[in-house]
Amino acid sequence: MDIKITKTAHPKEKPDQKALGFGKYMSDHMFLMDYTEGIGWHDARIVPYAPIPMDPGAVALHYAQETFEGLKAYRTAEGKIQLFRPEMNARRMINSNRRLCMPPFPEDMFIEAVKAIVTVDADWVPSAPGASLYIRPFMFTTECQLSLHNSKEFLFCIICSPSGAYYEEGINPVKILVEDEYVRAVKGGTGFAKCGGNYAGAMIGQEKAEAMGYSQVLWLDGQERKYVEEVGGMNIMFKINGEIWTAPCEGTVLPGVTRDSMITILKEWGYNVREERLSIDDLMAYCEKGQVEEIFGTGTAAVISPVGVLNYRGNVQTINNNEIGELSLKLYTYLTDLQWGRIPDTHGWIVPVC
């Protein structure tokens, strides 16, 4: 791509790397590129971070035709900057766009755009332990029309946010509530796509859980409300009798990059990974028999989120004495060591930036 770069004349003051939090601060620049039917993708540019003008009649505001992704840039001990499996984010966004009748943003262009914005804002990639630059590519239709028809004009954007370690005081297990009133996704819907509507519709379950003292929601399938699927914005895995169970990606579960990485690593370590449907009744029965050894969520933000307490209809089960499990910690350590360049990359997952 021919990317036009306009650098800011007023760089922002960098936040304290010890108090970054997640998604609170934005870097100096953003990547933008337009799509027009009949022309294709055009006008790739990096410009100072600023509000994006939108017509009040833009389809994205009324009918939620938008998608997004999330990945990170990591600074190694040697000062180099690298990405983790960005091609998977690019491919997932293509699939999300296809479901929402949006034009694909090609994989090579996606990676080039991510590298370009990270290079321009390289001084925003933190060096503090556990900190990284969170990268948010997103795309939406800018076309003004109130009739419910497919759009012809879109904008692809990337913004970046320096983020601290997800667990400031160590990896602490979370309490999750099994949601059996509301549903997140159904087959034939958009559950596999990374689009805002999925998350907006799930907020009511999250609020319900928080009101009961739980930090996450474990969603069941939308048809029978019987099989476990996802936890909030993460995939979830169960270590039961030495085997790993996780919901299959059959249209209702997001195909997570961290999920896929964990499955690959676990198989290499000799674990039997079962990508099969697991009923909530069977899961609770395994818990009551003491056969559930560990439960952990997987995702870009936290990498691993161990589960210490599980509540289904008042049946409260404590997992692994409400402590992080040996396997969860081993997976977290291995993947973060790989992402920050502390161990060799034997999978070809690391993509250098600068």
C-alpha positions in Angstrom: 0.0 0.0 0.0 1.0 3.6 -0.5 0.4 4.9 3.0 0.4 8.7 3.4 1.7 9.6 6.9 0.9 12.9 8.6 2.5 13.1 12.0 1.0 15.1 14.9 2.4 18.4 15.7 1.3 18.0 19.3 2.4 14.6 20.7 0.6 13.6 23.8 2.3 13.2 27.2 2.9 9.5 27.8 1.0 8.0 30.8 2.8 6.3 33.7 3.6 2.8 32.6 2.9 1.5 36.1 -0.7 2.7 36.0 -1.9 2.1 32.4 -5.0 0.0 33.1 -6.7 -1.3 29.9 -7.9 0.9 27.0 -7.7 4.1 28.9 -5.1 6.0 26.8 -4.8 6.3 23.1 -1.6 6.8 21.1 -0.8 9.8 18.9 -1.9 8.4 15.5 -4.5 6.2 13.8 -4.7 4.4 10.5 -7.6 5.0 8.1 -8.5 3.6 4.7 -11.7 4.0 2.7 -13.7 1.6 0.6 -16.0 2.6 -2.2 -18.0 0.1 -4.3 -16.6 0.1 -7.8 -13.3 1.5 -6.7 -12.2 -0.8 -3.8 -9.9 0.1 -1.0 -8.2 3.5 -1.4 -6.5 6.4 0.4 -4.5 4.6 3.1 -3.3 7.1 5.6 -1.9 7.5 9.1 -3.1 10.7 10.7 -3.1 12.3 14.2 -5.6 10.6 16.5 -8.8 12.7 16.4 -12.6 12.3 16.2 -14.0 10.7 13.0 -16.7 12.8 11.4 -19.9 10.8 10.8 -23.2 11.5 9.1 -26.1 11.1 11.6 -27.7 8.8 9.0 -24.6 6.5 8.8 -25.8 2.9 8.6 -23.4 1.8 11.3 -25.2 3.9 13.8 -28.6 2.5 13.0 -28.1 -1.1 11.9 -24.7 -2.0 13.6 -22.9 -2.9 10.4 -19.4 -3.0 11.9 -16.7 -5.5 13.0 -13.5 -5.2 15.0 -10.4 -7.1 16.1 -7.9 -7.0 19.0 -4.2 -7.9 19.1 -1.1 -6.6 20.8 2.4 -5.4 20.1 5.1 -6.5 22.5 8.5 -5.0 23.3 11.2 -7.5 24.0 14.0 -7.1 26.5 16.3 -6.1 23.6 13.9 -3.3 22.7 12.5 -4.9 19.5 8.7 -4.8 18.8 6.8 -7.9 17.6 3.3 -9.1 17.0 1.6 -12.4 17.8 -0.2 -14.3 15.0 -1.7 -11.2 13.3 -2.7 -13.2 10.3 -5.3 -15.0 12.4 -6.9 -11.7 13.3 -6.9 -10.7 9.7 -8.6 -14.0 8.6 -11.1 -13.8 11.4 -12.0 -10.2 10.4 -12.5 -11.4 6.8 -14.9 -14.0 8.1 -16.7 -11.5 10.3 -17.1 -9.1 7.4 -18.5 -11.8 5.2 -21.2 -12.5 7.7 -22.1 -8.8 8.0 -22.1 -8.3 4.2 -19.0 -6.1 4.4 -16.0 -6.1 2.0 -13.0 -8.1 3.1 -9.9 -6.2 4.1 -7.1 -8.4 2.6 -4.8 -10.3 5.0 -1.6 -8.8 3.6 -3.0 -5.2 3.8 -4.2 -5.9 7.3 -0.7 -6.9 8.5 0.9 -4.1 6.6 -1.4 -1.5 8.2 -0.9 -2.9 11.7 2.9 -2.8 11.2 2.7 0.7 9.8 0.7 2.2 12.7 2.8 0.4 15.3 6.0 1.7 13.7 4.8 5.3 13.6 3.7 5.0 17.3 6.6 2.7 18.3 7.5 4.9 21.3 4.0 4.1 22.7 4.8 0.4 23.0 5.5 0.0 26.8 8.7 -1.5 28.2 7.3 -2.1 31.7 6.9 -5.8 32.6 3.6 -7.3 31.4 2.6 -4.1 29.5 1.9 -4.0 25.8 0.4 -1.9 23.1 -3.2 -3.1 22.5 -4.2 -2.7 18.8 -7.8 -2.3 17.8 -8.6 -2.6 14.1 -12.2 -1.9 13.3 -14.4 -1.3 10.3 -17.9 0.2 9.8 -20.1 1.6 7.1 -20.1 5.4 6.7 -22.9 5.5 4.1 -25.9 7.6 4.9 -29.2 5.7 4.3 -32.0 4.7 6.6 -33.4 2.0 4.3 -32.2 -1.5 5.3 -30.0 -2.3 2.4 -26.3 -3.2 2.1 -23.9 -0.4 2.1 -21.4 0.7 -0.6 -19.0 2.8 1.5 -16.9 1.7 4.5 -14.0 2.9 6.7 -11.2 0.7 8.1 -9.4 2.1 11.1 -6.8 1.1 13.6 -6.2 2.8 16.9 -3.7 1.8 19.6 -3.7 1.9 23.4 -0.8 1.2 25.8 -2.1 -1.3 28.3 -0.7 -2.6 31.6 -0.5 -6.1 32.9 -4.0 -7.5 33.1 -3.3 -8.9 36.5 -1.6 -6.2 38.5 -1.3 -8.4 41.7 -0.9 -11.8 40.1 -3.3 -14.2 38.4 -6.3 -14.4 40.7 -9.2 -16.8 40.0 -12.5 -15.3 39.1 -16.1 -16.2 40.1 -18.4 -17.0 37.2 -22.2 -17.3 37.0 -23.8 -19.7 34.5 -26.4 -17.7 32.5 -29.5 -19.7 31.7 -32.1 -16.9 31.1 -30.5 -14.9 28.3 -28.5 -16.3 25.3 -25.5 -14.9 23.5 -25.6 -16.6 20.1 -27.5 -19.2 18.1 -26.4 -21.3 15.0 -26.9 -19.3 11.9 -26.4 -16.0 13.8 -23.3 -13.9 14.4 -21.8 -15.7 17.3 -18.6 -16.6 15.4 -18.1 -13.0 14.2 -16.4 -10.3 16.1 -19.0 -7.6 15.9 -20.2 -5.1 18.4 -23.8 -6.4 18.5 -22.7 -9.7 20.1 -21.1 -7.8 23.0 -23.9 -5.3 23.4 -26.5 -8.1 23.7 -24.3 -9.9 26.3 -24.0 -6.9 28.6 -27.3 -7.7 30.4 -25.9 -11.1 31.5 -22.8 -9.4 32.7 -24.7 -6.9 34.7 -26.8 -9.6 36.2 -23.7 -11.5 37.3 -22.0 -8.5 38.8 -25.1 -7.7 40.8 -24.8 -11.2 42.3 -21.1 -10.8 43.1 -19.7 -12.6 40.1 -17.2 -11.2 37.6 -18.0 -13.2 34.5 -20.8 -15.0 32.8 -20.6 -18.5 31.4 -23.0 -18.6 28.4 -24.9 -21.7 27.4 -26.0 -22.6 23.8 -28.9 -20.6 22.5 -31.0 -23.4 21.3 -31.3 -25.8 24.3 -29.5 -23.8 26.9 -27.7 -27.0 27.8 -24.2 -26.9 26.5 -21.4 -24.6 27.8 -19.9 -22.2 25.2 -18.1 -19.0 26.2 -17.2 -16.8 29.2 -17.9 -13.1 28.5 -15.3 -12.0 25.9 -13.2 -15.2 26.2 -13.2 -18.8 25.2 -13.2 -21.3 28.1 -11.5 -24.6 28.8 -12.1 -27.4 31.4 -9.5 -29.8 32.7 -11.5 -32.9 33.6 -9.9 -36.2 34.6 -6.7 -35.1 32.9 -8.4 -34.2 29.6 -9.1 -30.7 28.2 -12.6 -29.9 27.0 -13.6 -26.8 25.1 -16.6 -25.9 23.0 -16.3 -26.5 19.3 -16.4 -23.6 16.8 -19.6 -24.5 15.0 -20.9 -21.0 14.4 -21.8 -19.8 17.9 -18.3 -19.6 19.5 -15.7 -17.1 18.6 -12.6 -18.8 17.1 -10.1 -17.2 19.5 -6.5 -16.7 18.6 -5.4 -17.6 22.1 -7.8 -20.6 22.1 -6.2 -22.0 19.0 -2.7 -21.3 20.4 -3.5 -23.1 23.6 -5.0 -26.1 21.8 -1.8 -26.4 19.7 0.5 -26.2 22.8 -1.6 -28.6 24.9 -1.5 -31.2 22.2 2.2 -30.8 21.9 2.4 -31.4 25.7 0.6 -34.6 25.3 -2.9 -33.6 26.4 -6.0 -35.0 24.8 -8.0 -32.0 23.8 -11.7 -32.6 23.2 -13.4 -29.9 21.1 -16.8 -31.3 21.9 -20.1 -30.1 23.4 -20.1 -30.4 27.2 -23.5 -30.1 29.0 -23.7 -27.9 32.0 -25.3 -30.8 33.9 -22.4 -33.1 33.1 -19.9 -30.3 34.1 -21.6 -29.8 37.5 -21.7 -33.5 38.1 -17.9 -33.7 37.4 -17.5 -30.8 39.8 -19.4 -32.6 42.5 -17.3 -35.7 42.1 -14.1 -33.7 42.3 -13.1 -34.5 38.8 -12.9 -30.9 37.5 -9.2 -30.1 38.1 -9.1 -26.6 36.5 -11.2 -24.2 34.5 -9.7 -21.2 32.7 -10.7 -18.6 30.1 -8.5 -17.7 27.2 -8.2 -14.4 25.4 -5.9 -11.7 24.1 -6.3 -9.4 27.0 -5.8 -11.7 29.9 -4.2 -14.7 28.1 -5.4 -17.0 30.9 -8.2 -16.2 33.4 -8.5 -19.1 35.9 -11.9 -19.8 37.4 -12.2 -20.4 41.1 -16.0 -20.5 41.7 -18.8 -21.7 39.4 -22.5 -21.1 40.2 -25.3 -22.8 38.3 -28.8 -22.2 39.7 -27.5 -21.9 43.2 -25.2 -24.9 43.0 -21.9 -23.3 43.9 -18.7 -25.3 43.2 -15.2 -24.3 44.2 -12.6 -25.2 41.6 -9.0 -26.2 42.6 -9.4 -24.6 46.1 -10.1 -21.2 44.4 -6.4 -21.2 43.3 -4.7 -21.0 39.9 -4.0 -24.4 38.6 -0.7 -25.8 37.7 -1.6 -26.2 34.0 -3.1 -22.7 33.8 0.0 -21.1 35.2 2.2 -23.2 32.9 0.2 -22.1 29.8 0.2 -18.5 30.9 4.0 -18.5 31.5 4.8 -20.3 28.2 2.6 -18.0 26.0 3.7 -14.7 27.6 7.3 -15.8 27.5 6.8 -16.4 23.7 5.0 -13.2 23.1 7.6 -11.1 24.9 10.5 -12.9 23.2 11.9 -14.6 26.3 11.8 -18.1 24.6 12.4 -19.2 21.0 9.4 -19.2 18.6 9.1 -22.7 17.3 5.7 -22.3 15.7 6.3 -19.3 13.4 3.8 -17.2 15.4 5.9 -14.1 16.0 5.9 -11.3 13.4 8.7 -8.7 13.9 7.7 -5.0 13.4 10.8 -3.0 14.1 
